[in-house]
Amino acid sequence: MKLFRLAPLALASLLVLTGCPDKKTTTETETPAKLPVAPVFNPDSAYAFVAKQVAFGPRVPNTAAHVKTGDWIISRFKAYGLTVREQPFEAMAFDGKMLKSRNIIAQFQPQAARRVTIFAHWDTRPFADKDEKNKNAPLDGASDGASGVGIALEMARILAAQPDSLTPAVGVDFILFDSEDYGYDSSTQGELKNRLAGLESSGGSSWCLGSQYWSKNMLPANYKPEYGILLDMVGAKNGKFSREDLSRQSARDVVDKVWNIAAQIGYSDYFLFQDSPGITDDHVFTNQAGVRTIDIIDHLPVGDDYFPAYHHTTQDNMSVIDKRTLKAVGQTVLQTIYGE
């Protein structure tokens, strides 16, 4: 998937770091409210969805594997009875290549007035620029990309299987962005020219091309959900999810809700009550579009490195995927939706 970076200065107004972590969390002395019954998230099914995407080959724009994977994702959503729309677009990458891309929008209960959005990206990075031996190899993107889509597909499957009496009180939209991970990383690609460098001065980026396009061409039109949850790098063994800065600044109530639910249902080893710096990810642009969005993303909780060792290397394959992490994220997000 895309390389995550500290948020650029152009976003400083949104990403002001707090001087000390906010300690407002569910405490041992509080009696948490009883959670509504939610369906059981199946990690075996989610794992199979991740493996299927990886089996197509690296999902790099302008390749046959990319087209086949997108067609398959759409077919799955349609098989579950969701209303599906494609948003084709063409975008220039930092190296000047024109990327034939498409965002995928699938709606569960499209008639519902109140809505929640699950965001993810479905493409893969075309070069493992953090890899010591294979810097120019494309990625499988098992965690970075496929895991978020796998969880989204499993949630769609589960929601579609519920009888009317057990559906959530909100509609759920799954919006999968394309061409997210074809960005310029100055720390690993300094010898290359970034032809999109000028975008950052106006709030753009060489990353997240699909969400930037969607934010300027919203589909559905005039879209205004209650909030959005971005799933990115959510499938690796020992995944750790801290409270990212832009998420806290833009939708602190949603961050608190998700992290407290995770703790209440037994996943506090994954969802840490710890703050982390802001990063450039798809939620930057969905927030710009007026959709309050938080980012659930694998982050090293200690040390100077932000990302796990597999990030943007050929190690990001099925060997890093853990069903327990998929379960922790999928069940937490599903429970959050059923609490609306």
N, C-alpha and C positions, 0 to 999 in steps of 0.2 A: 504494500500500500504506500501511501505517500509518506515521505519523511516528515516527521513532526518536528517543529522547531519552536523555540520561544517566540511568543507573539511579537510582531514587528512594532516599531515605535509608532507607526501610523495608527495602531490600535491602542495606544497607551491610555486614552481616555476611557476605554472599556476594561482595560486589564490592569488597573491599579492594584498592586499587591498590598494586602493588609499587613500591618506591622507585626501582628502576632496571630496565630491561628484562632479562629472563633471556636470557643469551647461549648457552644450551645448544641448539645446532642441529647439523645435519650440517655438518661442516667439510671443507675441501679435503684434509686429511690422513687423513680417515676413508675407508674403503672400504665404500660402502653395500652392503647385502645385495642379491643379485639378486632382482628383483621377479618374481612369478609372472605368467604370461601372462594378460592380460585382454582382453576384446573391445574393438574399436575403437568409440569413441563418435562418432556421426554428427551433426555440428553443423548440417547442412542440415535434417535431420529435426527436431532440437530447435527450430530457428528456425521451421519450419513450425508446430510445436505452439504456439509463442509467438504467431505471427501469427494462428492460428485463434482463440485466446482473445480477442485484441484485436479481431478482426473481429465478435465478438458485441456489442461495445459495452462501456462501463464496467460492471464486475462488482460493482455496488453492491447490497447486500442489499435485498430487497423490490422488485426490478426484474425485468422479463422477461429481460433480458440475463444477469442473475445466475443465474436458474433454468436457462436454456438452456445456459450455460457449464458449470454443475455437472453437468447431465445428460450433456453431451458428454464431460467428463472421465471420468465413471463408465463410459460406453460404451467409451471407449478402454481403460481398465484391464481391463474384461471381455473385450474383443476379444483381449487378449493372454493371457487365461486366468487372470488373477489372481483371488483370492477378494476380493470387494468388499463392504464394508458402509458404510451411511450412518449418521450420528449426528445426527439433527435436534435442534435446540434453538432456543429463543427467548431473546434477551438484550436488555436495555435499553441503549441507547447513551447517551453523555454528555448528549445533548440531549433525552433522554426517549423517543425513538422506540424501538419494539419491533422488533427485527430478526429476521426469519425466516431461520434459518441452518442449515447442516449441515456437519459435518466429514466428510471422505471418507477411508476406510481401505481400502487395497488391499494384499493380502499375496501375495508370491511365495514359493513353497515353504512354505506355512503349517504343514507338518508338522515343519519343522526346529526343533530345540530352541534352538539358538543363533541370535540374530537381531540385525540392525542396522536402525535406523530412519532414513529420509529424511523430514524434515519440510519443509513449505513452507506458504504461505498462498495461497489462490486468489481472494480478493475484492480489490476496489480501493477506494481512498479516495474518498468522495463529494464532496470539495471540494479544489481545488488551492490550499490556503490559503497556500502560499509563492509563488504566481504573482502577478506584479505587475499583470497586466491581467485575469486571469480567476480571481479568488480563490474564487468559488463554483462553478466548473465541476468536474464529475467527472473522474477520471483514466482514461487508457487503462491505466495500470499495466503497461506492457510489461516494464520491468525489475523494478519493484516489485510482484512477485506472479507475473506470467505467466512470467517467465524461470525461476523456481524450479520451477514446475509443468511447464514445457516440458522441463527437464532430467530431472525425475522420470519423465515419460511416456516419454522416449527411453530412459532406463535400463530401465524396465519392458519396453519393446518389445525391447530388446537381450537382456535376461535371458531373456525368454520364447522367443526364437529360438535359444537355445543347446541343443545336444544334452545329454543327461543327463551325459555325461562331461566337459562343460565348464561346468557350473553351479558357482556359488560354494559354499563349504563352510558358508555361513550362509543363513538365510532373510532376505528383505529386505521391510520394511514401508514403504509410502509413506503417510504420514499428512498430509493437506492440511487446514489449519485455515481456518475461515470467520470473517468479521467481525473480522479482525485489525486492519484499518486505519481503523476508525471511532472514533478516539480524539481526545482533547482536547489541543491544543497551546497552552499559555498564551502562547507568543511570537507566535503568529499569530491566535489566537482569543480574545484577552483580553477582548473585548467580550461574549463568550458565557458562559453559566453552565455549569459542569461539574457535572452532577447525580451524577456518580460519584466526586467528589473524596474522599469518605470511604473509598473502597476502598483507597487507597494506604497508609493508616495500618495496614491489616491485611494488607499484602503483595499487594494486588490492583492493578488499573489500569483506566483507561478504554480502554486498548489491549488487543489480543490476547484478545478475548472468547471466540473458539473454543478456544484452547489452555487458557484458564482453565477453561472448561466441561469439556474433555477431561481435564484434570488431576484434576478432582474426580469424573469419571465415566469412568474409563479403559476404552477399548475397543481391543483385547480386554481382558477383565477380568484383573486381576493381571498386567498386562503388564510384562515385565522384560527388555528387550533388552540386549545388550552395551553399546551406546551409541547416540546419535542425532546426526545431522548436519542442522542447519537451513540451508536454502538461501533467501536473501533478497537481492534486488537483485543477481543473479548473471549478468546478460546484457548490461550496457552496455559500450560501447567504452572501452578502457583501464581496465577494472575493476581495483580494488586491494583486496586482502583482507588486513587486518592481524589479529593475534591478539587478539581481543576479551577483555576482562578476565574476565567471568563464565565464558566458555569455558575460560580458563586455570585459573581457580579450581576449576571443577567437573570438568574432564576434560582436564587438561594432557597426559596421555599420548596422547589422541586428537588434540589440536591438533598435537603434535609429529609424530605419525604422518602426518597429512594434509599438513602443510606440508613435511615432508621428502620425502614421495612426490612432491608437486608439483615440488619442486626437482629431484628425481632424473629426472623425465620431461620436464623442460624448461619448467616454468611458474613459475619463481621471479620473473618480472616481474609476475605476477599475485598470487601468494601471498608476501607480504612478511614477512621475519623481523623484524617490528616490532610492538610492543605498542600496543594502543589501549584507551581507557576502556570501561567497561561501559555497555550500553544496555538499554533495556526492549524486549525482543522475545520471540517465542514461547518461546525457550529458557529464559527465566526460569521459566516455569510448567511446562515439561517437566522441568526440573531439580528444581523443587519436588515434582513427582510421583515423583521417584526415578529418572528416566531421564537419565543423564549425557549432556548435549547440548552441542555446540559450535555456534557461529553463523558461517557464511561469509556475509559481507555487505560490500557496496561501501562503502569508507571512504576519505576523502581523507587521504593519509599525511602531508601537511604543511599548515600554516596552522591557523586557529582553527575552521574549519567542519568538522563531522563528515561531512556528506553531500555528494555531488556536486550540481551545479547543477540537475539534472533532478528531484531529490527533491521530491515533493509539488507538482509543477507540471505544466502541460499539455505540457511538453517530454518527459515520460516516455511516449513513443510509440515506434513501430517504428523511427523514425530513430535512436534511441540504441542499438538492439540490434546486437551484433557477434558473428558466428559464432565468432570466435577466443576471445572470453571464454566463450561457451557451451562450447566445446571444452575450454578449460583447466579449467573447473570440472567438467564432466561426466566427462572422462577421469580426472581426479584422484580423484573420488569413486568411480568405477567401479573404478579400480585399488586403492583402499583396501579396498573390499569383497572383491575377489579376493585380498587379502592375509590375510584372516581364516582 
